[in-house]
């Protein structure tokens, strides 16, 4: 039996270069990913880490780093409530299409229990909607993710 996967496709009116920066620059991710800041040396095999208020939330290893085209990394959720969940993989594929970029996010190699799939099925749409809004309008949308208070999301 194959492991579950999640795929999300969106079109963003931006350049591949700006979208790439948004995916790999910690100051940028912090703006649309609800305070989560990414950091890495961005080379295949290098570690990366998301933190929120200095606390590690997700970490893993860079698998693919092909600027403005493809980024992939392993995904190990470090939040206490995720203890026991396995390591999965996230891949971002960028395809310029005129004035827009088609972004395909594939989160695969998910655990059989379905917990991570349930969590990311709600999380990715919020993160990617925020990313799209920020790149197209310069501001994020007012959305409060589950488990956050309005104060946390500000």
Rosetta constraint file for C-alpha pairs under 8 A:
AtomPair CA 3 CA 108 HARMONIC 7.39 0.50
AtomPair CA 3 CA 109 HARMONIC 5.56 0.50
AtomPair CA 3 CA 110 HARMONIC 5.87 0.50
AtomPair CA 3 CA 111 HARMONIC 6.70 0.50
AtomPair CA 3 CA 112 HARMONIC 6.29 0.50
AtomPair CA 4 CA 108 HARMONIC 6.44 0.50
AtomPair CA 4 CA 109 HARMONIC 6.53 0.50
AtomPair CA 4 CA 110 HARMONIC 5.46 0.50
AtomPair CA 4 CA 111 HARMONIC 7.16 0.50
AtomPair CA 4 CA 112 HARMONIC 6.93 0.50
AtomPair CA 4 CA 114 HARMONIC 7.81 0.50
AtomPair CA 4 CA 117 HARMONIC 7.51 0.50
AtomPair CA 5 CA 106 HARMONIC 7.12 0.50
AtomPair CA 5 CA 107 HARMONIC 5.69 0.50
AtomPair CA 5 CA 108 HARMONIC 4.13 0.50
AtomPair CA 5 CA 109 HARMONIC 6.42 0.50
AtomPair CA 5 CA 110 HARMONIC 6.13 0.50
AtomPair CA 5 CA 117 HARMONIC 7.41 0.50
AtomPair CA 6 CA 106 HARMONIC 5.72 0.50
AtomPair CA 6 CA 107 HARMONIC 5.08 0.50
AtomPair CA 6 CA 108 HARMONIC 6.18 0.50
AtomPair CA 6 CA 117 HARMONIC 7.11 0.50
AtomPair CA 6 CA 121 HARMONIC 7.27 0.50
AtomPair CA 7 CA 104 HARMONIC 6.98 0.50
AtomPair CA 7 CA 105 HARMONIC 5.64 0.50
AtomPair CA 7 CA 106 HARMONIC 4.47 0.50
AtomPair CA 7 CA 107 HARMONIC 6.38 0.50
AtomPair CA 8 CA 104 HARMONIC 5.75 0.50
AtomPair CA 8 CA 105 HARMONIC 5.17 0.50
AtomPair CA 8 CA 106 HARMONIC 6.57 0.50
AtomPair CA 8 CA 124 HARMONIC 7.69 0.50
AtomPair CA 8 CA 125 HARMONIC 7.62 0.50
AtomPair CA 9 CA 102 HARMONIC 7.08 0.50
AtomPair CA 9 CA 103 HARMONIC 5.68 0.50
AtomPair CA 9 CA 104 HARMONIC 4.44 0.50
AtomPair CA 9 CA 105 HARMONIC 6.37 0.50
AtomPair CA 10 CA 102 HARMONIC 5.91 0.50
AtomPair CA 10 CA 103 HARMONIC 5.38 0.50
AtomPair CA 10 CA 104 HARMONIC 6.63 0.50
AtomPair CA 11 CA 100 HARMONIC 6.19 0.50
AtomPair CA 11 CA 101 HARMONIC 5.56 0.50
AtomPair CA 11 CA 102 HARMONIC 4.49 0.50
AtomPair CA 11 CA 103 HARMONIC 6.05 0.50
AtomPair CA 12 CA 100 HARMONIC 5.26 0.50
AtomPair CA 12 CA 101 HARMONIC 5.30 0.50
AtomPair CA 12 CA 102 HARMONIC 6.53 0.50
AtomPair CA 12 CA 103 HARMONIC 7.36 0.50
AtomPair CA 12 CA 132 HARMONIC 5.69 0.50
AtomPair CA 12 CA 135 HARMONIC 7.56 0.50
AtomPair CA 12 CA 136 HARMONIC 7.13 0.50
AtomPair CA 13 CA 99 HARMONIC 5.94 0.50
AtomPair CA 13 CA 100 HARMONIC 4.18 0.50
AtomPair CA 13 CA 101 HARMONIC 6.42 0.50
AtomPair CA 13 CA 132 HARMONIC 7.89 0.50
AtomPair CA 13 CA 135 HARMONIC 7.44 0.50
AtomPair CA 13 CA 136 HARMONIC 5.92 0.50
AtomPair CA 14 CA 18 HARMONIC 6.57 0.50
AtomPair CA 14 CA 19 HARMONIC 6.80 0.50
AtomPair CA 14 CA 99 HARMONIC 6.59 0.50
AtomPair CA 14 CA 100 HARMONIC 5.48 0.50
AtomPair CA 14 CA 101 HARMONIC 6.39 0.50
AtomPair CA 14 CA 135 HARMONIC 6.53 0.50
AtomPair CA 14 CA 136 HARMONIC 6.75 0.50
AtomPair CA 15 CA 19 HARMONIC 6.30 0.50
AtomPair CA 15 CA 96 HARMONIC 7.29 0.50
AtomPair CA 15 CA 99 HARMONIC 7.20 0.50
AtomPair CA 15 CA 100 HARMONIC 6.70 0.50
AtomPair CA 15 CA 101 HARMONIC 6.49 0.50
AtomPair CA 16 CA 20 HARMONIC 5.95 0.50
AtomPair CA 16 CA 68 HARMONIC 5.30 0.50
AtomPair CA 16 CA 69 HARMONIC 7.65 0.50
AtomPair CA 16 CA 94 HARMONIC 6.76 0.50
AtomPair CA 16 CA 95 HARMONIC 7.54 0.50
AtomPair CA 16 CA 96 HARMONIC 6.28 0.50
AtomPair CA 16 CA 101 HARMONIC 6.21 0.50
AtomPair CA 17 CA 21 HARMONIC 6.25 0.50
AtomPair CA 17 CA 68 HARMONIC 5.69 0.50
AtomPair CA 18 CA 22 HARMONIC 6.22 0.50
AtomPair CA 18 CA 135 HARMONIC 7.89 0.50
AtomPair CA 19 CA 23 HARMONIC 6.37 0.50
AtomPair CA 19 CA 68 HARMONIC 7.62 0.50
AtomPair CA 19 CA 135 HARMONIC 7.62 0.50
AtomPair CA 20 CA 24 HARMONIC 6.29 0.50
AtomPair CA 20 CA 67 HARMONIC 6.87 0.50
AtomPair CA 20 CA 68 HARMONIC 5.34 0.50
AtomPair CA 21 CA 25 HARMONIC 5.48 0.50
AtomPair CA 21 CA 28 HARMONIC 7.53 0.50
AtomPair CA 22 CA 28 HARMONIC 5.32 0.50
AtomPair CA 22 CA 29 HARMONIC 6.12 0.50
AtomPair CA 22 CA 131 HARMONIC 7.75 0.50
AtomPair CA 23 CA 28 HARMONIC 7.58 0.50
AtomPair CA 23 CA 29 HARMONIC 6.48 0.50
AtomPair CA 24 CA 28 HARMONIC 7.88 0.50
AtomPair CA 24 CA 29 HARMONIC 7.43 0.50
AtomPair CA 24 CA 38 HARMONIC 6.94 0.50
AtomPair CA 24 CA 39 HARMONIC 7.63 0.50
AtomPair CA 25 CA 29 HARMONIC 6.27 0.50
AtomPair CA 25 CA 38 HARMONIC 6.75 0.50
AtomPair CA 25 CA 39 HARMONIC 7.31 0.50
AtomPair CA 26 CA 30 HARMONIC 6.06 0.50
AtomPair CA 26 CA 36 HARMONIC 7.98 0.50
AtomPair CA 26 CA 37 HARMONIC 4.59 0.50
AtomPair CA 26 CA 38 HARMONIC 4.47 0.50
AtomPair CA 26 CA 39 HARMONIC 5.77 0.50
AtomPair CA 27 CA 31 HARMONIC 6.88 0.50
AtomPair CA 27 CA 37 HARMONIC 6.53 0.50
AtomPair CA 28 CA 32 HARMONIC 7.09 0.50
AtomPair CA 28 CA 37 HARMONIC 7.79 0.50
AtomPair CA 29 CA 33 HARMONIC 5.38 0.50
AtomPair CA 29 CA 35 HARMONIC 7.50 0.50
AtomPair CA 29 CA 36 HARMONIC 6.37 0.50
AtomPair CA 29 CA 37 HARMONIC 5.51 0.50
AtomPair CA 29 CA 38 HARMONIC 6.52 0.50
AtomPair CA 30 CA 34 HARMONIC 6.30 0.50
AtomPair CA 30 CA 35 HARMONIC 4.35 0.50
AtomPair CA 30 CA 36 HARMONIC 4.77 0.50
AtomPair CA 30 CA 37 HARMONIC 4.62 0.50
AtomPair CA 30 CA 38 HARMONIC 7.63 0.50
AtomPair CA 31 CA 35 HARMONIC 6.22 0.50
AtomPair CA 31 CA 36 HARMONIC 7.98 0.50
AtomPair CA 31 CA 140 HARMONIC 7.65 0.50
AtomPair CA 32 CA 127 HARMONIC 6.45 0.50
AtomPair CA 32 CA 130 HARMONIC 5.26 0.50
AtomPair CA 32 CA 131 HARMONIC 5.44 0.50
AtomPair CA 32 CA 134 HARMONIC 7.03 0.50
AtomPair CA 32 CA 140 HARMONIC 6.30 0.50
AtomPair CA 33 CA 37 HARMONIC 7.69 0.50
AtomPair CA 33 CA 127 HARMONIC 5.47 0.50
AtomPair CA 33 CA 130 HARMONIC 7.40 0.50
AtomPair CA 33 CA 131 HARMONIC 7.69 0.50
AtomPair CA 34 CA 127 HARMONIC 7.70 0.50
AtomPair CA 34 CA 153 HARMONIC 5.93 0.50
AtomPair CA 35 CA 52 HARMONIC 5.62 0.50
AtomPair CA 35 CA 53 HARMONIC 7.33 0.50
AtomPair CA 35 CA 153 HARMONIC 7.55 0.50
AtomPair CA 36 CA 50 HARMONIC 5.83 0.50
AtomPair CA 36 CA 51 HARMONIC 5.36 0.50
AtomPair CA 36 CA 52 HARMONIC 4.63 0.50
AtomPair CA 36 CA 53 HARMONIC 7.80 0.50
AtomPair CA 36 CA 57 HARMONIC 7.89 0.50
AtomPair CA 37 CA 49 HARMONIC 7.98 0.50
AtomPair CA 37 CA 50 HARMONIC 5.20 0.50
AtomPair CA 37 CA 51 HARMONIC 5.28 0.50
AtomPair CA 37 CA 52 HARMONIC 6.32 0.50
AtomPair CA 38 CA 48 HARMONIC 6.98 0.50
AtomPair CA 38 CA 49 HARMONIC 5.57 0.50
AtomPair CA 38 CA 50 HARMONIC 4.36 0.50
AtomPair CA 38 CA 51 HARMONIC 6.65 0.50
AtomPair CA 39 CA 48 HARMONIC 5.56 0.50
AtomPair CA 39 CA 49 HARMONIC 5.49 0.50
AtomPair CA 39 CA 50 HARMONIC 6.57 0.50
AtomPair CA 40 CA 46 HARMONIC 7.00 0.50
AtomPair CA 40 CA 47 HARMONIC 6.17 0.50
AtomPair CA 40 CA 48 HARMONIC 4.43 0.50
AtomPair CA 40 CA 49 HARMONIC 6.76 0.50
AtomPair CA 41 CA 46 HARMONIC 6.36 0.50
AtomPair CA 41 CA 47 HARMONIC 7.51 0.50
AtomPair CA 41 CA 48 HARMONIC 7.49 0.50
AtomPair CA 42 CA 46 HARMONIC 6.32 0.50
AtomPair CA 42 CA 48 HARMONIC 7.66 0.50
AtomPair CA 42 CA 62 HARMONIC 6.68 0.50
AtomPair CA 42 CA 65 HARMONIC 6.67 0.50
AtomPair CA 43 CA 62 HARMONIC 6.47 0.50
AtomPair CA 43 CA 64 HARMONIC 7.75 0.50
AtomPair CA 43 CA 65 HARMONIC 6.20 0.50
AtomPair CA 44 CA 61 HARMONIC 7.63 0.50
AtomPair CA 44 CA 62 HARMONIC 5.00 0.50
AtomPair CA 44 CA 63 HARMONIC 5.09 0.50
AtomPair CA 44 CA 64 HARMONIC 5.58 0.50
AtomPair CA 44 CA 65 HARMONIC 6.11 0.50
AtomPair CA 45 CA 61 HARMONIC 5.70 0.50
AtomPair CA 45 CA 62 HARMONIC 5.24 0.50
AtomPair CA 45 CA 63 HARMONIC 6.05 0.50
AtomPair CA 46 CA 61 HARMONIC 5.57 0.50
AtomPair CA 46 CA 62 HARMONIC 5.42 0.50
AtomPair CA 47 CA 59 HARMONIC 7.36 0.50
AtomPair CA 47 CA 60 HARMONIC 5.70 0.50
AtomPair CA 47 CA 61 HARMONIC 4.37 0.50
AtomPair CA 47 CA 62 HARMONIC 6.12 0.50
AtomPair CA 48 CA 59 HARMONIC 5.64 0.50
AtomPair CA 48 CA 60 HARMONIC 5.61 0.50
AtomPair CA 48 CA 61 HARMONIC 5.81 0.50
AtomPair CA 48 CA 62 HARMONIC 6.70 0.50
AtomPair CA 49 CA 56 HARMONIC 6.87 0.50
AtomPair CA 49 CA 57 HARMONIC 7.59 0.50
AtomPair CA 49 CA 58 HARMONIC 5.85 0.50
AtomPair CA 49 CA 59 HARMONIC 4.20 0.50
AtomPair CA 49 CA 60 HARMONIC 6.60 0.50
AtomPair CA 50 CA 56 HARMONIC 5.92 0.50
AtomPair CA 50 CA 57 HARMONIC 5.56 0.50
AtomPair CA 50 CA 58 HARMONIC 5.06 0.50
AtomPair CA 50 CA 59 HARMONIC 6.06 0.50
AtomPair CA 51 CA 55 HARMONIC 5.03 0.50
AtomPair CA 51 CA 56 HARMONIC 4.29 0.50
AtomPair CA 51 CA 57 HARMONIC 5.30 0.50
AtomPair CA 51 CA 58 HARMONIC 7.14 0.50
AtomPair CA 52 CA 56 HARMONIC 6.55 0.50
AtomPair CA 52 CA 57 HARMONIC 6.66 0.50
AtomPair CA 56 CA 78 HARMONIC 6.37 0.50
AtomPair CA 56 CA 79 HARMONIC 7.47 0.50
AtomPair CA 57 CA 77 HARMONIC 6.04 0.50
AtomPair CA 57 CA 78 HARMONIC 4.83 0.50
AtomPair CA 57 CA 79 HARMONIC 5.30 0.50
AtomPair CA 58 CA 75 HARMONIC 6.46 0.50
AtomPair CA 58 CA 76 HARMONIC 5.45 0.50
AtomPair CA 58 CA 77 HARMONIC 4.44 0.50
AtomPair CA 58 CA 78 HARMONIC 5.19 0.50
AtomPair CA 58 CA 79 HARMONIC 7.39 0.50
AtomPair CA 59 CA 74 HARMONIC 7.59 0.50
AtomPair CA 59 CA 75 HARMONIC 6.03 0.50
AtomPair CA 59 CA 76 HARMONIC 5.29 0.50
AtomPair CA 59 CA 77 HARMONIC 6.67 0.50
AtomPair CA 59 CA 78 HARMONIC 7.06 0.50
AtomPair CA 60 CA 73 HARMONIC 6.56 0.50
AtomPair CA 60 CA 74 HARMONIC 4.92 0.50
AtomPair CA 60 CA 75 HARMONIC 5.38 0.50
AtomPair CA 60 CA 76 HARMONIC 5.75 0.50
AtomPair CA 61 CA 73 HARMONIC 5.47 0.50
AtomPair CA 61 CA 74 HARMONIC 5.36 0.50
AtomPair CA 61 CA 75 HARMONIC 7.83 0.50
AtomPair CA 62 CA 71 HARMONIC 7.91 0.50
AtomPair CA 62 CA 72 HARMONIC 6.18 0.50
AtomPair CA 62 CA 73 HARMONIC 4.33 0.50
AtomPair CA 62 CA 74 HARMONIC 6.65 0.50
AtomPair CA 63 CA 71 HARMONIC 7.58 0.50
AtomPair CA 63 CA 72 HARMONIC 5.21 0.50
AtomPair CA 63 CA 73 HARMONIC 4.87 0.50
AtomPair CA 63 CA 74 HARMONIC 6.97 0.50
AtomPair CA 64 CA 70 HARMONIC 6.80 0.50
AtomPair CA 64 CA 71 HARMONIC 5.23 0.50
AtomPair CA 64 CA 72 HARMONIC 4.81 0.50
AtomPair CA 64 CA 73 HARMONIC 6.80 0.50
AtomPair CA 65 CA 70 HARMONIC 6.26 0.50
AtomPair CA 65 CA 71 HARMONIC 4.91 0.50
AtomPair CA 65 CA 72 HARMONIC 6.76 0.50
AtomPair CA 66 CA 70 HARMONIC 5.03 0.50
AtomPair CA 66 CA 71 HARMONIC 6.18 0.50
AtomPair CA 67 CA 71 HARMONIC 7.41 0.50
AtomPair CA 68 CA 94 HARMONIC 6.48 0.50
AtomPair CA 69 CA 93 HARMONIC 5.88 0.50
AtomPair CA 69 CA 94 HARMONIC 4.86 0.50
AtomPair CA 69 CA 95 HARMONIC 6.73 0.50
AtomPair CA 70 CA 91 HARMONIC 7.12 0.50
AtomPair CA 70 CA 92 HARMONIC 5.58 0.50
AtomPair CA 70 CA 93 HARMONIC 4.70 0.50
AtomPair CA 70 CA 94 HARMONIC 6.19 0.50
AtomPair CA 71 CA 91 HARMONIC 5.69 0.50
AtomPair CA 71 CA 92 HARMONIC 5.13 0.50
AtomPair CA 71 CA 93 HARMONIC 6.78 0.50
AtomPair CA 72 CA 89 HARMONIC 7.08 0.50
AtomPair CA 72 CA 90 HARMONIC 5.50 0.50
AtomPair CA 72 CA 91 HARMONIC 4.14 0.50
AtomPair CA 72 CA 92 HARMONIC 6.20 0.50
AtomPair CA 73 CA 89 HARMONIC 5.75 0.50
AtomPair CA 73 CA 90 HARMONIC 5.54 0.50
AtomPair CA 73 CA 91 HARMONIC 6.66 0.50
AtomPair CA 74 CA 87 HARMONIC 6.55 0.50
AtomPair CA 74 CA 88 HARMONIC 5.66 0.50
AtomPair CA 74 CA 89 HARMONIC 4.30 0.50
AtomPair CA 74 CA 90 HARMONIC 6.26 0.50
AtomPair CA 75 CA 87 HARMONIC 5.48 0.50
AtomPair CA 75 CA 88 HARMONIC 4.98 0.50
AtomPair CA 75 CA 89 HARMONIC 5.32 0.50
AtomPair CA 75 CA 90 HARMONIC 6.61 0.50
AtomPair CA 76 CA 85 HARMONIC 7.86 0.50
AtomPair CA 76 CA 86 HARMONIC 6.88 0.50
AtomPair CA 76 CA 87 HARMONIC 4.83 0.50
AtomPair CA 76 CA 88 HARMONIC 6.70 0.50
AtomPair CA 77 CA 82 HARMONIC 6.12 0.50
AtomPair CA 77 CA 83 HARMONIC 7.89 0.50
AtomPair CA 77 CA 85 HARMONIC 7.41 0.50
AtomPair CA 77 CA 87 HARMONIC 7.64 0.50
AtomPair CA 78 CA 82 HARMONIC 6.59 0.50
AtomPair CA 78 CA 83 HARMONIC 7.20 0.50
AtomPair CA 79 CA 83 HARMONIC 7.05 0.50
AtomPair CA 85 CA 111 HARMONIC 7.01 0.50
AtomPair CA 85 CA 116 HARMONIC 7.42 0.50
AtomPair CA 86 CA 110 HARMONIC 7.40 0.50
AtomPair CA 86 CA 111 HARMONIC 6.09 0.50
AtomPair CA 87 CA 109 HARMONIC 7.59 0.50
AtomPair CA 87 CA 110 HARMONIC 7.38 0.50
AtomPair CA 87 CA 111 HARMONIC 7.94 0.50
AtomPair CA 88 CA 107 HARMONIC 7.17 0.50
AtomPair CA 88 CA 108 HARMONIC 5.98 0.50
AtomPair CA 88 CA 109 HARMONIC 4.80 0.50
AtomPair CA 88 CA 110 HARMONIC 5.20 0.50
AtomPair CA 88 CA 111 HARMONIC 7.54 0.50
AtomPair CA 89 CA 106 HARMONIC 7.98 0.50
AtomPair CA 89 CA 107 HARMONIC 5.60 0.50
AtomPair CA 89 CA 108 HARMONIC 5.34 0.50
AtomPair CA 89 CA 109 HARMONIC 5.99 0.50
AtomPair CA 89 CA 110 HARMONIC 7.69 0.50
AtomPair CA 90 CA 105 HARMONIC 7.00 0.50
AtomPair CA 90 CA 106 HARMONIC 5.68 0.50
AtomPair CA 90 CA 107 HARMONIC 4.39 0.50
AtomPair CA 90 CA 108 HARMONIC 6.49 0.50
AtomPair CA 91 CA 104 HARMONIC 7.92 0.50
AtomPair CA 91 CA 105 HARMONIC 5.66 0.50
AtomPair CA 91 CA 106 HARMONIC 5.14 0.50
AtomPair CA 91 CA 107 HARMONIC 6.44 0.50
AtomPair CA 92 CA 103 HARMONIC 6.80 0.50
AtomPair CA 92 CA 104 HARMONIC 5.78 0.50
AtomPair CA 92 CA 105 HARMONIC 4.70 0.50
AtomPair CA 92 CA 106 HARMONIC 6.63 0.50
AtomPair CA 93 CA 102 HARMONIC 7.94 0.50
AtomPair CA 93 CA 103 HARMONIC 5.74 0.50
AtomPair CA 93 CA 104 HARMONIC 5.12 0.50
AtomPair CA 93 CA 105 HARMONIC 6.52 0.50
AtomPair CA 94 CA 101 HARMONIC 6.35 0.50
AtomPair CA 94 CA 102 HARMONIC 5.79 0.50
AtomPair CA 94 CA 103 HARMONIC 4.87 0.50
AtomPair CA 94 CA 104 HARMONIC 6.68 0.50
AtomPair CA 95 CA 101 HARMONIC 5.43 0.50
AtomPair CA 95 CA 102 HARMONIC 4.99 0.50
AtomPair CA 95 CA 103 HARMONIC 6.57 0.50
AtomPair CA 96 CA 100 HARMONIC 6.09 0.50
AtomPair CA 96 CA 101 HARMONIC 4.28 0.50
AtomPair CA 96 CA 102 HARMONIC 6.20 0.50
AtomPair CA 97 CA 101 HARMONIC 5.46 0.50
AtomPair CA 97 CA 102 HARMONIC 6.69 0.50
AtomPair CA 110 CA 114 HARMONIC 7.53 0.50
AtomPair CA 110 CA 116 HARMONIC 6.70 0.50
AtomPair CA 110 CA 117 HARMONIC 6.74 0.50
AtomPair CA 111 CA 115 HARMONIC 7.52 0.50
AtomPair CA 111 CA 116 HARMONIC 6.86 0.50
AtomPair CA 111 CA 117 HARMONIC 7.85 0.50
AtomPair CA 114 CA 118 HARMONIC 6.14 0.50
AtomPair CA 115 CA 119 HARMONIC 6.28 0.50
AtomPair CA 116 CA 120 HARMONIC 6.06 0.50
AtomPair CA 117 CA 121 HARMONIC 5.87 0.50
AtomPair CA 118 CA 122 HARMONIC 6.88 0.50
AtomPair CA 119 CA 123 HARMONIC 6.21 0.50
AtomPair CA 120 CA 124 HARMONIC 5.52 0.50
AtomPair CA 121 CA 125 HARMONIC 7.12 0.50
AtomPair CA 122 CA 126 HARMONIC 6.94 0.50
AtomPair CA 123 CA 127 HARMONIC 6.25 0.50
AtomPair CA 123 CA 145 HARMONIC 7.50 0.50
AtomPair CA 124 CA 128 HARMONIC 5.88 0.50
AtomPair CA 125 CA 129 HARMONIC 5.86 0.50
AtomPair CA 126 CA 130 HARMONIC 6.14 0.50
AtomPair CA 126 CA 143 HARMONIC 7.61 0.50
AtomPair CA 126 CA 145 HARMONIC 7.40 0.50
AtomPair CA 127 CA 131 HARMONIC 6.18 0.50
AtomPair CA 128 CA 132 HARMONIC 6.05 0.50
AtomPair CA 129 CA 133 HARMONIC 6.12 0.50
AtomPair CA 129 CA 141 HARMONIC 7.77 0.50
AtomPair CA 130 CA 134 HARMONIC 6.07 0.50
AtomPair CA 130 CA 140 HARMONIC 5.15 0.50
AtomPair CA 130 CA 141 HARMONIC 5.78 0.50
AtomPair CA 131 CA 135 HARMONIC 6.21 0.50
AtomPair CA 131 CA 140 HARMONIC 7.22 0.50
AtomPair CA 132 CA 136 HARMONIC 6.06 0.50
AtomPair CA 133 CA 137 HARMONIC 5.60 0.50
AtomPair CA 133 CA 138 HARMONIC 6.96 0.50
AtomPair CA 133 CA 139 HARMONIC 6.23 0.50
AtomPair CA 133 CA 140 HARMONIC 5.50 0.50
AtomPair CA 133 CA 141 HARMONIC 6.60 0.50
AtomPair CA 134 CA 138 HARMONIC 4.51 0.50
AtomPair CA 134 CA 139 HARMONIC 4.49 0.50
AtomPair CA 134 CA 140 HARMONIC 4.91 0.50
AtomPair CA 134 CA 141 HARMONIC 7.92 0.50
AtomPair CA 135 CA 139 HARMONIC 7.69 0.50
AtomPair CA 143 CA 153 HARMONIC 7.72 0.50
AtomPair CA 144 CA 148 HARMONIC 6.33 0.50
AtomPair CA 144 CA 149 HARMONIC 6.92 0.50
AtomPair CA 144 CA 150 HARMONIC 6.05 0.50
AtomPair CA 144 CA 153 HARMONIC 5.86 0.50
AtomPair CA 145 CA 153 HARMONIC 7.51 0.50
AtomPair CA 148 CA 152 HARMONIC 5.68 0.50
AtomPair CA 148 CA 153 HARMONIC 6.49 0.50
AtomPair CA 149 CA 153 HARMONIC 6.56 0.50
AtomPair CA 150 CA 154 HARMONIC 6.45 0.50
